[in-house]
């Protein structure tokens, strides 16, 4: 897991936006992995990857939660800056 996900959220919009980009790229890797595994499945031959696909879905969802926290923080920082 990316180390910055374990730390408190940054206090600057630029740091948060950089983390959002990293998270989005990782989400894309998860989605690509899901598609690749699903395409490689052949149920008739017993080639299935349910656990791996589930884990990638879970990771993608976890990353979405982290991304939402960062978007909320960005919006709050912008509102605070505009309110001054």
Secondary structure as UniProt FT lines:
FT   HELIX           3..6
FT   HELIX           13..40
FT   HELIX           43..45
FT   HELIX           50..83
//
